[in-house]
Structure formats: structure tokens, C-alpha cells
Amino acid sequence: MKALVTGGGGFLGRFIVRQLLARGDDVAIFSRGDYPELRKIGVRLISGDLGEPEPVRSACAGIHTVFHAAANTGMWGPWEAFNGPNVRGTQHVLDACLARGVDKLVYTSSPSVVFANASQENCDESLPYPASYESHYAKSKAMGEKLVLEANGNRLLTCSLRPHLVFGPGDPHLLVAVLARARTGRFIQVGDGKNKVDFSYVEDAARAHILAADALGHGSAVAGSAYFISQDEPVALYPWLRALFARLDIPPLKRRCSLRSARAIGAVLECVHRTFPRLGEPRITRFLASELALSHYYDISRAKNDFGYRPLFTMEQALEKTLPYLADL
């Protein structure tokens, strides 16, 4: 397979790249940055911006399968900061695939595209998109996913994967942000602490992308479909975090806040930070408060049935593989 990974220098993208290389595929990445360590192991680096159609079109020349993992994954910022890369950039990738005769496209989405500020417990892909969003990231990823799934057809086969809360060695976002706040006493429990959530270990999330690509064919169930991806082992969020803090010698979590109060504070902070952008990212938003207090875990039966995805690692095994990295932060 000749594969192009957009965002191949990023956290999940690198694992997709390395797994493709390990099985002998020809791999290129499209990215704004330079990654000499990837070039050394045989990856072709193509520099460019998703906002510019022509470089994307050039990058897709001779490519069989595109893994579109590039995105702005931030939790805060102006709409255009998300609309540009996540919506228009995705359209540019689709246009390039069609122009260059690419056969397949696997899109990296997120369960947040269907999150509607209510607990979601063992839900499947029949969940509808909500009528409105409190997060620019979630809205833009939903718009991108819709474009990808609507593009599925005879000329280009597409599917979308929704890995939930991806973590692992090299994670620059999820657990790193939580631990940074916890070490300074700024992380608090939101809600009653009984909510359960899914996580996705990065090696398994990357493997799911490749399995989906391999199964993506004319007449297959994968074509035009979206899939939840996780370790299939939801955890009680706050007991799990408390145990993690203890293993990393981080002071125990003591402060608590109700969901109602956290959302009210988030609403005020969002208003203030929109008015004064120089303040940067709010400490909490309405969307983040809901994510921290509510349950969100999903049934991955569809991925199991349609392309044989099953996690290779338990949550405990995944955490053991990640702990040395977290301990060195």
C-alpha cells in the first residue's frame, strides 16, 4: 500500500506511520513541521498546509490510501481556528483524493461529534449528531466527518473512526494536561465522581485505522460508516485518576464542584475569554465540565464485526506502558 498520513508527525499519526512501515507499506506524511526522525526510518515528508488546496493535491499523487489524522484538537479558540483545518482542510483532502484517483480515505474523528451534554452509556453509532455544540472542536469534527461520509462512493471509499480519549507514550494533550493541573492543585472533581468513561490506547487506536483501511472495499460494511474505538473497558474516571496520581506521587484529589456550578463558571469564563482573547484558554468551559462529570463510553461491536478490531492491551497493560513516560514529565 502507498499511504499518505496527514498529521503524520502528531501523536496518533506517528503510531499509524510506524505500524504501516512495520508491515512494509510505502508511507508519506503531509505536515507543516519537519520530522527528521521519521525521514530516517524511510518516511517521505511532504511539507504543506491543509488550508492550501494545491499542496494537498500534489501530496496525493500516486497514493492508494489516505489516513486523514491532521486536525486542530484544541479545546479553545476562535471558530476559524477550527473551521480552517478541520472543515475546509478536510474538504481539500477529499478534493485531492478525487482529483488524484486515491482509492480509500480513513478519517480520524471523535466521539465528541455526537456528545449532547448528557451521559452516554454503552451507546452505539446510531446516536444522532446534536442540534448544537458547545465546543468548536466538536462542531468542526462533526462537519468534517459528515463531508467524509457523504463523499463515499464508487470513486472514493471512505470511513470515519472515533477513538475516545487517546493516551499513551508521547501523549502531548490528554493525561499531560490533567497531571499538570493535578501537580499544582488546580484539578478538581466535577460531579459526583461516579461517571464512567472510555479510553483508547494509542497503539490500538492506530491499529484500528489500518484494519479499517484494509477492510474498506466496494460493497463492504465499512464503506461510508463511522465507528467508535476504545479499549472496550470503561473505567470509573475519578477512582482511576486517583490511583494514577498515587502511582506518580501526585497529591490526592480533594477539591470537588457540582456539574451545575462548573458549567456556570465555565459560561462566565467563556464570555470573559472571548471578550479578552489575550487571556488565552479558560480554566474550564461548559463542554469540559460536562465531559468531566458525565459518563461517556461506547459499544464498539460494530468495529469488531465489520473489520475485526479488538484491543490488544487491557487498560492496566496500556497504563503500564505509559507510566514511564508520564513519570518523566
C-alpha positions in Angstrom: 0.0 0.0 0.0 1.1 3.5 -0.8 -0.2 5.5 2.1 -0.3 9.2 3.0 -0.9 10.2 6.6 -1.9 13.8 7.2 -0.7 14.9 10.6 1.8 12.0 10.5 4.1 13.9 12.8 1.5 14.1 15.5 0.7 11.8 18.4 -1.7 9.3 16.8 -0.3 9.9 13.3 3.2 8.7 14.3 1.8 5.4 15.5 -0.1 4.9 12.3 3.0 5.7 10.3 5.2 3.3 12.3 2.7 0.4 12.1 2.4 0.9 8.3 6.1 0.9 8.0 6.4 -2.2 10.1 4.3 -4.2 7.7 6.2 -3.0 4.6 3.9 -0.2 3.3 5.3 2.8 1.5 4.5 5.8 3.7 4.5 9.6 3.2 3.2 12.2 5.7 1.7 15.6 5.0 2.5 18.1 7.7 3.5 21.7 8.4 6.5 20.6 10.6 9.8 18.8 9.8 10.4 15.4 11.4 13.9 14.2 10.6 13.5 11.1 12.8 10.7 9.9 10.6 12.7 10.6 7.4 15.5 8.4 8.9 13.2 5.4 9.1 12.0 5.7 5.5 9.1 8.1 5.6 8.7 10.6 2.8 8.0 14.0 4.3 5.8 16.4 2.4 5.5 19.9 3.8 2.3 21.9 3.4 -0.8 23.4 5.0 -4.3 21.8 4.7 -5.6 25.3 4.0 -3.9 25.4 0.6 -5.5 23.0 -1.9 -2.6 22.6 -4.4 0.0 21.2 -1.9 -2.6 18.7 -0.7 -3.4 17.7 -4.3 0.3 17.2 -5.0 0.8 15.1 -1.9 -2.0 12.7 -3.0 -0.3 11.9 -6.3 0.3 8.1 -6.6 -1.3 7.4 -3.2 -3.6 4.4 -2.6 -4.9 5.2 0.9 -5.1 8.4 2.9 -5.3 8.4 6.6 -6.6 11.9 7.5 -5.4 12.4 11.1 -4.5 16.1 11.0 -6.7 18.5 12.9 -6.8 21.3 15.4 -7.6 19.3 18.5 -7.6 22.3 20.9 -10.4 22.9 23.4 -10.5 26.7 22.9 -10.0 29.3 20.3 -11.9 31.3 17.6 -14.2 29.4 15.2 -11.9 30.0 12.2 -9.0 28.3 14.0 -11.1 25.0 13.8 -13.1 25.6 10.7 -10.0 26.2 8.6 -8.1 22.9 9.2 -10.9 20.7 10.4 -13.6 21.6 7.8 -12.1 23.3 4.8 -8.9 21.3 5.2 -10.9 18.1 5.2 -12.7 19.2 2.0 -9.3 19.9 0.4 -8.2 16.4 1.3 -11.3 14.9 -0.3 -11.0 17.1 -3.4 -7.4 16.0 -3.7 -8.3 12.3 -3.3 -10.8 12.6 -6.1 -8.5 14.6 -8.3 -5.6 12.1 -7.9 -7.6 8.9 -8.0 -7.0 7.9 -4.4 -8.9 4.7 -3.6 -9.5 5.0 0.1 -9.7 7.6 2.9 -9.9 6.8 6.7 -10.8 9.9 8.7 -9.9 10.4 12.4 -13.0 11.7 14.2 -14.0 11.8 17.8 -17.0 10.7 19.9 -17.4 14.4 20.8 -19.2 14.7 17.4 -22.3 13.1 19.0 -21.9 14.4 22.6 -25.0 16.2 23.6 -24.4 17.2 27.2 -26.0 14.1 28.7 -24.5 10.8 29.8 -23.9 8.3 27.0 -23.6 4.8 28.4 -22.6 1.9 26.0 -24.2 3.8 23.1 -23.6 2.7 19.5 -23.2 4.6 16.2 -27.0 5.2 15.9 -26.5 8.2 18.1 -27.5 11.3 16.1 -25.5 14.4 15.8 -26.7 17.0 18.3 -28.6 20.1 17.0 -25.9 22.4 18.5 -22.5 22.3 20.0 -20.7 24.0 22.9 -17.3 23.2 21.5 -15.8 24.5 18.3 -13.7 21.4 18.1 -16.6 19.0 18.3 -18.7 21.0 15.8 -15.8 21.2 13.3 -15.0 17.5 13.6 -18.7 16.6 13.1 -18.8 18.8 9.9 -15.6 17.1 8.7 -17.0 13.7 9.4 -20.2 14.4 7.5 -18.1 15.6 4.5 -16.1 12.4 4.6 -19.0 10.0 4.9 -21.0 11.8 2.2 -18.1 11.6 -0.2 -18.1 7.8 0.0 -18.9 6.3 -3.5 -17.5 4.5 -6.5 -14.6 6.9 -7.0 -13.5 7.1 -3.3 -14.2 4.8 -0.4 -14.4 6.5 3.0 -15.0 5.7 6.6 -14.6 7.5 10.0 -13.1 6.3 13.2 -13.9 7.9 16.6 -11.2 6.8 19.1 -12.1 8.1 22.5 -9.6 9.9 24.8 -6.4 8.6 23.2 -3.4 8.2 25.5 0.0 6.5 25.6 3.7 7.3 25.4 4.3 10.7 23.8 0.7 12.0 24.6 1.1 15.8 24.5 -2.5 16.5 25.4 -4.9 14.4 27.5 -3.1 13.0 30.6 -0.3 15.5 30.4 -2.8 18.4 30.9 -4.6 16.5 33.7 -1.4 15.8 35.5 0.0 19.3 35.1 -3.1 20.6 36.8 -3.1 17.9 39.5 0.5 18.6 40.4 -0.3 22.3 41.1 -3.6 21.5 42.9 -5.7 23.0 40.1 -7.5 19.8 39.0 -10.9 19.3 40.7 -13.5 16.6 40.6 -16.6 17.8 38.7 -19.8 16.0 39.6 -20.4 13.1 42.0 -17.4 11.1 40.8 -19.4 8.1 39.7 -19.2 8.7 35.9 -17.5 6.1 33.7 -15.5 6.9 30.5 -13.7 5.1 27.7 -10.1 5.5 26.8 -8.2 4.4 23.8 -4.6 3.3 23.9 -2.7 4.9 21.1 -1.2 1.6 19.6 -4.7 0.1 19.4 -6.2 3.2 18.0 -3.6 3.3 15.3 -4.1 -0.4 14.5 -7.9 0.2 14.2 -7.2 2.7 11.4 -5.2 0.2 9.5 -7.7 -2.6 10.0 -10.4 -0.3 8.8 -8.4 0.7 5.7 -7.8 -3.0 4.8 -11.5 -3.8 5.1 -12.7 -0.8 3.2 -13.9 -2.1 -0.1 -16.7 -1.8 -2.6 -19.8 -3.4 -1.0 -18.2 -3.7 2.4 -20.0 -2.5 5.6 -17.1 -0.2 6.3 -17.7 2.0 3.3 -19.5 5.1 4.4 -19.6 4.1 8.1 -18.5 5.7 11.4 -17.1 3.6 14.2 -16.4 4.1 17.9 -13.0 2.9 19.0 -11.8 2.3 22.6 -10.2 -0.3 24.9 -13.7 -1.7 25.5 -13.1 -1.4 29.2 -14.7 1.8 30.6 -13.3 3.0 33.9 -14.8 5.0 36.8 -13.0 8.2 35.9 -12.1 9.7 39.3 -11.1 6.4 41.1 -8.9 5.7 38.1 -7.3 9.1 38.2 -6.8 8.9 42.0 -5.0 5.6 41.5 -2.9 7.2 38.8 -2.0 10.2 40.9 -0.9 7.9 43.7 1.4 5.9 41.4 3.0 9.2 40.3 3.3 10.6 43.8 0.9 13.4 43.0 -1.1 14.8 45.9 -4.5 13.2 46.2 -7.5 14.9 44.6 -9.6 16.6 47.3 -11.5 19.5 45.7 -15.0 19.0 44.3 -17.5 21.0 42.3 -21.0 20.2 41.2 -21.7 20.0 37.4 -24.2 22.8 37.7 -21.6 25.1 39.3 -18.8 24.1 37.0 -21.0 24.8 33.9 -22.0 28.2 35.4 -18.4 29.1 36.0 -17.5 27.9 32.5 -20.1 30.0 30.9 -18.8 33.1 32.6 -15.2 32.3 31.8 -16.1 31.7 28.1 -17.6 35.1 27.9 -14.6 36.8 29.6 -12.1 35.0 27.4 -14.0 35.7 24.2 -14.0 39.4 25.2 -10.3 39.4 26.2 -8.6 36.8 23.9 -5.2 37.6 25.3 -6.2 35.7 28.4 -5.8 32.5 26.5 -7.7 29.4 27.3 -10.3 29.4 30.1 -9.6 27.1 33.0 -12.9 25.4 32.4 -15.7 25.6 29.8 -19.2 24.2 29.8 -18.2 21.4 27.4 -15.2 20.4 29.6 -17.3 20.5 32.7 -19.8 18.1 31.1 -17.0 15.8 29.9 -15.6 15.7 33.4 -18.8 15.0 35.2 -20.9 12.8 32.8 -20.4 9.2 31.6 -19.4 8.7 28.0 -18.5 5.2 26.9 -19.5 3.3 23.8 -20.3 0.0 22.3 -17.6 -1.0 19.8 -19.4 -4.1 18.5 -19.6 -2.6 15.0 -15.9 -2.2 14.7 -15.4 -5.7 16.0 -17.9 -7.1 13.5 -17.1 -5.0 10.4 -13.2 -5.0 10.4 -12.1 -7.3 13.3 -11.0 -4.6 15.7 -10.3 -5.8 19.2 -7.8 -4.0 21.6 -4.6 -5.9 22.1 -4.0 -4.3 25.5 -6.1 -4.1 28.7 -6.3 -0.7 30.4 -3.8 -1.9 33.0 -1.3 -3.0 30.4 -1.8 0.2 28.4 -1.2 2.3 31.6 1.9 0.3 32.5 3.3 1.0 29.0 2.5 4.7 29.5 3.7 5.2 33.1 7.4 5.6 32.4 6.6 8.5 30.0 4.3 10.2 32.5 6.8 9.8 35.3 9.4 11.7 33.3 7.2 14.7 32.6 
